[in-house]
Amino acid sequence: MYLVDPHALLSGKRLDQSLYGSGEWRFVVMLSGKGVGLVTVALMNGKWTMVEAGASELAGELDTISARYAQRAPQAQLRFVRSQQAVADFVEVSGRAPSASAAPPLYVPLASARTLLARLPTNAAVPDSTLSDAELGDVLRQSVQRGMRDPRFGP
């Protein structure tokens, strides 16, 4: 799981340049070929430990997106991205081997992000949409800035 560094994003960096690894891994639990839940593990006292389980709706979304890109673009790399301050989750879609000439990643907004993006005059709130950093930029930055005023995320 990757988190958005709000200070990097608000300083003008692109979303992909504002990400850092959270140290947690999320795995989709499958039942009869469908994603039914997520198990989150973290390294604690030198051992990988389950720290959270649940999120059936999110698991279903991640399973659907993963299957879609496995069929369309088998070389695509998918990363789960969370902005705690914006209360929004995305899947970042990029080429397998990033390089200077590679196209910038696209972002698939998950349900929490689609709620945030519903006010845009685009199809950003449509479940199958993908957005560029430029399409996300202003709305995500505004939401992160508002979230930074929340005492849980403040300085």
N, C-alpha and C positions, 0 to 999 in steps of 0.2 A: 504494500500500500504506500502510495506517495502522497505527501502533504504539500499544500501550497504555502510557501513562505510569504506571508502577507507583506512584509517590509520590502522584499525583492519585487513583488508584483506591483506594489504601489510606487516603487521607485522608477517604474517604466519598463522593467524587464518583461519579456514575453513569458507566457505561462510555462512553456517547457523549460525555460531558464530559471524559473522560480520554484521548481520542485525539488524535494529532498525525500529520501527514504525514511519511513517512519520507524523501521525496525520491526514492524509487524507484517505477517503474511496472512492473507485471507484465501481460504480454499472453499470452493463450491462443493457442497455435499449433494451427490446425485442419487436419485431413487427412480428406478424404471426409466432411465434416460432423461430425467428432468432435474434441474437445479432446485432443491427444496430448502436449502439453508446454507449458511456460511459458518465456517469455523475459523476463528482468528487465533493465531499463535504468535508468541513473542519469546525472545530469549530472556529467561529470568534465572539468575543464579547459575548461569552456564548451561541451562537446559531449555529446550524448546517446550513451552507450556501453553496449553489452550487457555486463552484469557476471555474468550467470548464465543457464544454460539447463538444462532438465530438468523434474523434478517431474511426471511423466506422470499419476500418480494424482491429485494435486492439480488438475491441469488438467482431468481428467475430471470431478471433483467440481464445479469452478467452472463448467464448461460446462453440466452438468446443472442446477445451481441457476439459472444465468442464463436458460436456456431455460424452466425452470418459471415464473420470475417474469415473463418476457416474455409468456407466455400468460395467467397469472393476474392480474397487476397491471402493465400496461405503463407506468404512471407511477412504479413503484417505482425507487428509487435504490439500487444495490448497491455496497458498499465492502468490500474485503478488509481484515480486521483480524487482526493478529498480536500475541499476548502472548508476548514472548520469555521472560519469567520463568516463566510458567505452561506454556510449550511448548504453546500452543493457538492454533488459527486458527479464525476465524469469518467469515461474511459478514453484514454489517449491512444490514438491509432497512429503508428509510425512505421517506417520501413524497418526491416530487421537490422540492418547495419547502418546506423546514422553516420553521415559524412557531411562535409561542408556543402556538397552539391545536392544533398538529399532534400526532398520537399519537406517543409515544416509539418509537424504533426497536425492531425485533425482531432476534434474532441466530440465524442458522443455524449450528450447530456443524459444523465440518468434522471429518475423521477424527481428527485430533490432539485436538480438543476433546471429541469423543464419548468418547474413551478416558478423559479427565479426568472427564467427567460420568457415566460408567457407574455410579458408586457412588451416584448420586442415586436416590431412590425415585420417579422420574418416567420419562417417555419421552424424556428428554434425550439418550440415546445412540442413539435411532432416527434413521436418516439423513435423513428428511424433517421432523424436528422443528424448531420455532422456539421461542426462549426470550426472555422479557423480561429486562430488567436485574435485576429483583427475583429471578427464577428463577436467574439466573447468579451474582448478587452474591456470596454467602458462599463458594461453592465456588471461584469464580475468585479472590477476594481471598485465600483460604487458600493456594491454589496459587501465587499471585504472591508471597505472603509467604515461602513455602518456597523459591521460586526466587531470591528476593533474598539468601538465604544462600549461593547458589552464587557462588564467587569471580568468575565472568565478569560477574555483574550487580550485585555489591555496591557499596558507596559508593565 
